[in-house]
Amino acid sequence: MTLEHARQSLDEVIHAPVRFSIVAALAKVDQAEFKAVRDAIEVSDSVLSKQASALEAAGYVRIKKGYVGKRPRTWLSLTPQGRAAFEAHLAALREIAGSA
Protein backbone atom coordinates (compact mmCIF):
# COMPACT_ATOMS: atom_id res chain seq x y z
CA MET A 1 0.00 0.00 0.00
CA THR A 2 1.44 3.35 -1.04
CA LEU A 3 0.62 6.39 1.05
CA GLU A 4 1.04 9.78 -0.54
CA HIS A 5 1.92 12.78 1.58
CA ALA A 6 -0.35 15.80 1.08
CA ARG A 7 2.59 17.80 -0.27
CA GLN A 8 2.25 15.74 -3.46
CA SER A 9 -1.07 17.55 -3.99
CA LEU A 10 0.43 21.04 -3.83
CA ASP A 11 0.14 22.94 -7.10
CA GLU A 12 3.63 24.00 -8.18
CA VAL A 13 2.24 26.86 -10.26
CA ILE A 14 0.33 28.34 -7.31
CA HIS A 15 2.87 27.44 -4.64
CA ALA A 16 5.34 30.23 -5.52
CA PRO A 17 4.76 33.00 -2.94
CA VAL A 18 3.89 35.82 -5.35
CA ARG A 19 1.61 33.63 -7.47
CA PHE A 20 -0.05 32.29 -4.32
CA SER A 21 -0.64 35.89 -3.18
CA ILE A 22 -2.16 36.83 -6.55
CA VAL A 23 -4.51 33.86 -6.58
CA ALA A 24 -5.49 34.42 -2.93
CA ALA A 25 -6.29 38.07 -3.65
CA LEU A 26 -8.36 37.16 -6.71
CA ALA A 27 -10.22 34.38 -4.91
CA LYS A 28 -12.04 37.03 -2.86
CA VAL A 29 -13.45 38.92 -5.86
CA ASP A 30 -14.92 38.42 -9.32
CA GLN A 31 -12.19 40.57 -10.85
CA ALA A 32 -9.69 43.17 -9.71
CA GLU A 33 -7.85 46.00 -11.38
CA PHE A 34 -4.15 45.37 -11.89
CA LYS A 35 -3.14 48.29 -9.64
CA ALA A 36 -5.36 47.05 -6.80
CA VAL A 37 -3.76 43.60 -6.90
CA ARG A 38 -0.29 45.12 -7.12
CA ASP A 39 -0.91 47.26 -4.07
CA ALA A 40 -2.61 44.47 -2.12
CA ILE A 41 0.27 42.04 -2.54
CA GLU A 42 3.00 44.71 -2.44
CA VAL A 43 4.96 43.97 -5.61
CA SER A 44 6.12 46.05 -8.56
CA ASP A 45 4.22 46.29 -11.84
CA SER A 46 6.82 44.14 -13.60
CA VAL A 47 6.71 41.37 -10.98
CA LEU A 48 2.92 41.27 -11.04
CA SER A 49 2.86 41.29 -14.83
CA LYS A 50 5.33 38.40 -15.09
CA GLN A 51 3.63 36.27 -12.45
CA ALA A 52 0.11 36.99 -13.72
CA SER A 53 1.26 35.96 -17.20
CA ALA A 54 2.57 32.66 -15.78
CA LEU A 55 -0.82 32.08 -14.11
CA GLU A 56 -2.58 32.96 -17.37
CA ALA A 57 -0.40 30.48 -19.27
CA ALA A 58 -1.45 27.79 -16.78
CA GLY A 59 -5.10 28.68 -17.39
CA TYR A 60 -5.63 29.96 -13.84
CA VAL A 61 -5.98 33.70 -14.45
CA ARG A 62 -7.72 35.74 -17.12
CA ILE A 63 -6.11 39.05 -18.06
CA LYS A 64 -8.47 41.54 -19.67
CA LYS A 65 -7.31 44.86 -21.10
CA GLY A 66 -9.60 47.78 -21.78
CA TYR A 67 -10.19 51.46 -21.14
CA VAL A 68 -11.85 53.58 -18.52
CA GLY A 69 -12.47 56.76 -20.45
CA LYS A 70 -9.25 57.24 -22.38
CA ARG A 71 -7.05 55.54 -19.82
CA PRO A 72 -5.88 51.97 -20.40
CA ARG A 73 -6.69 49.50 -17.63
CA THR A 74 -5.96 45.85 -16.96
CA TRP A 75 -8.20 43.56 -14.94
CA LEU A 76 -7.33 40.17 -13.50
CA SER A 77 -9.73 37.39 -12.59
CA LEU A 78 -9.52 33.73 -11.65
CA THR A 79 -10.81 31.23 -14.17
CA PRO A 80 -12.97 28.35 -12.91
CA GLN A 81 -9.87 26.15 -13.30
CA GLY A 82 -7.87 28.65 -11.22
CA ARG A 83 -10.47 28.67 -8.44
CA ALA A 84 -10.51 24.87 -8.34
CA ALA A 85 -6.71 24.69 -8.28
CA PHE A 86 -6.56 27.26 -5.46
CA GLU A 87 -9.11 25.34 -3.38
CA ALA A 88 -7.23 22.07 -3.92
CA HIS A 89 -3.94 23.76 -3.00
CA LEU A 90 -5.48 25.18 0.20
CA ALA A 91 -6.88 21.76 1.09
CA ALA A 92 -3.40 20.23 0.72
CA LEU A 93 -1.89 22.97 2.90
CA ARG A 94 -4.56 22.40 5.55
CA GLU A 95 -3.91 18.67 5.47
CA ILE A 96 -0.18 19.20 5.88
CA ALA A 97 -0.70 21.67 8.74
CA GLY A 98 -3.17 19.33 10.43
CA SER A 99 -0.88 16.34 10.22
CA ALA A 100 2.04 18.02 11.96
Phi, psi and chi 1 to 4 in degrees:
 res  aa     phi    psi   chi1   chi2   chi3   chi4
   1 MET       -  127.4 -179.2  167.9  136.6      -
   2 THR  -103.2  123.2  -54.1      -      -      -
   3 LEU   -98.8  140.9  -64.0  178.0      -      -
   4 GLU  -115.5  124.2 -169.6  172.2  -78.3      -
   5 HIS   -66.3  147.4 -168.9  -85.8      -      -
   6 ALA   -58.5  -24.8      -      -      -      -
   7 ARG   -61.3  -23.2   77.2  176.4  169.9  -81.3
   8 GLN   -66.3  -19.7  -57.1  -59.2  -34.4      -
   9 SER   -91.6   -4.8  -61.7      -      -      -
  10 LEU   -66.0  140.9  -68.4  173.1      -      -
  11 ASP   -88.8  113.8 -171.4  -51.6      -      -
  12 GLU   -62.7  -29.8  -69.3  -61.9  -38.1      -
  13 VAL   -67.5  -45.1  173.8      -      -      -
  14 ILE   -79.5  -26.6  -66.5  174.9      -      -
  15 HIS   -63.9  -28.5 -164.9   64.2      -      -
  16 ALA   -58.1  133.7      -      -      -      -
  17 PRO   -52.8  -44.3  -26.9   34.5      -      -
  18 VAL   -69.5  -43.4  171.9      -      -      -
  19 ARG   -64.6  -38.7  -68.6 -167.8  -64.2  -97.9
  20 PHE   -60.7  -42.7 -178.0   81.2      -      -
  21 SER   -63.6  -40.5  -63.0      -      -      -
  22 ILE   -62.7  -50.2  -66.6  166.7      -      -
  23 VAL   -63.7  -40.7  174.3      -      -      -
  24 ALA   -62.7  -41.3      -      -      -      -
  25 ALA   -65.2  -40.8      -      -      -      -
  26 LEU   -75.2  -22.7  -66.1  175.6      -      -
  27 ALA   -65.7  -20.8      -      -      -      -
  28 LYS   -86.2  -11.6  -58.4  171.9 -170.0  167.4
  29 VAL  -137.6  165.8  -63.5      -      -      -
  30 ASP   -73.4  -42.7  -71.3  -26.8      -      -
  31 GLN  -157.9  160.0   71.6  174.8    6.4      -
  32 ALA  -141.8  146.1      -      -      -      -
  33 GLU   -71.2  144.1 -164.6  171.7  -36.0      -
  34 PHE   -47.9  -49.1 -176.5   93.0      -      -
  35 LYS   -62.7  -35.9  -69.9 -167.5  -57.3 -174.8
  36 ALA   -66.8  -40.7      -      -      -      -
  37 VAL   -67.0  -45.2  176.1      -      -      -
  38 ARG   -54.5  -47.5  177.7 -159.4   63.7 -158.1
  39 ASP   -69.2  -37.9  -66.5  -13.1      -      -
  40 ALA   -65.5  -37.4      -      -      -      -
  41 ILE  -102.2    1.0   66.7  169.8      -      -
  42 GLU    58.5   58.3  -59.3  175.1   -9.1      -
  43 VAL  -131.2  168.8  -65.9      -      -      -
  44 SER   -78.9  165.0   67.3      -      -      -
  45 ASP   -56.2  -45.1  -74.1   -4.8      -      -
  46 SER   -66.4  -38.7   62.4      -      -      -
  47 VAL   -65.7  -45.4  167.9      -      -      -
  48 LEU   -63.2  -43.0  177.4   54.7      -      -
  49 SER   -59.7  -47.5 -179.7      -      -      -
  50 LYS   -63.6  -45.8 -179.8  179.1  178.4 -179.6
  51 GLN   -72.9  -36.4  -61.5  -55.1  -37.4      -
  52 ALA   -64.8  -37.4      -      -      -      -
  53 SER   -64.4  -38.4  -68.0      -      -      -
  54 ALA   -64.5  -40.3      -      -      -      -
  55 LEU   -67.7  -36.2  -71.4  164.7      -      -
  56 GLU   -66.0  -41.9 -178.2 -177.8   41.7      -
  57 ALA   -61.9  -31.5      -      -      -      -
  58 ALA   -80.9   -7.7      -      -      -      -
  59 GLY    85.2   14.9      -      -      -      -
  60 TYR   -95.0  -26.3  -68.6  173.2      -      -
  61 VAL  -129.1  143.1  166.8      -      -      -
  62 ARG  -106.7  130.6 -179.8  169.6  173.7 -109.2
  63 ILE  -111.0  120.9  -60.5  173.3      -      -
  64 LYS  -120.0  127.4 -178.2  175.9  113.6 -176.1
  65 LYS  -107.6  144.0  -63.9 -173.3  179.1  -82.0
  66 GLY  -166.7 -161.2      -      -      -      -
  67 TYR  -132.0  146.1  -71.9   86.4      -      -
  68 VAL  -116.8  106.8  173.8      -      -      -
  69 GLY    66.2 -124.9      -      -      -      -
  70 LYS  -101.9    3.9  -67.4 -175.9  177.8 -173.4
  71 ARG   -95.9  129.3  -65.2 -174.5  175.7  174.8
  72 PRO   -68.8  142.9   20.4  -26.0      -      -
  73 ARG  -138.0  154.1  -66.3  -74.6 -172.7  -99.4
  74 THR  -127.9  133.4  -58.4      -      -      -
  75 TRP  -118.2  144.6  -66.7  -88.4      -      -
  76 LEU  -117.5  143.6  -53.9  175.1      -      -
  77 SER  -149.2  154.1   59.8      -      -      -
  78 LEU   -80.7  140.3  -79.7 -177.0      -      -
  79 THR   -81.6  164.6   63.9      -      -      -
  80 PRO   -54.9  -38.9  -28.7   37.2      -      -
  81 GLN   -63.5  -39.7  179.2 -175.3   -8.6      -
  82 GLY   -65.6  -41.2      -      -      -      -
  83 ARG   -63.4  -43.0  -75.4 -168.7 -172.6  -81.7
  84 ALA   -64.8  -42.2      -      -      -      -
  85 ALA   -64.1  -41.0      -      -      -      -
  86 PHE   -63.6  -44.7 -179.1   61.7      -      -
  87 GLU   -62.3  -42.0  -70.9  -57.5  -39.0      -
  88 ALA   -65.2  -39.9      -      -      -      -
  89 HIS   -64.1  -44.5 -171.2   78.4      -      -
  90 LEU   -62.2  -40.4  -77.0  179.6      -      -
  91 ALA   -61.6  -40.9      -      -      -      -
  92 ALA   -65.1  -42.9      -      -      -      -
  93 LEU   -61.1  -43.1  -72.0  171.6      -      -
  94 ARG   -62.7  -39.6  -72.4 -176.7 -173.6  109.9
  95 GLU   -65.1  -42.0 -172.6  176.2  -24.5      -
  96 ILE   -63.4  -46.2  -67.6  166.4      -      -
  97 ALA   -64.9  -34.9      -      -      -      -
  98 GLY   -76.3  -21.2      -      -      -      -
  99 SER   -91.1   -3.2   65.9      -      -      -
 100 ALA   -73.2      -      -      -      -      -
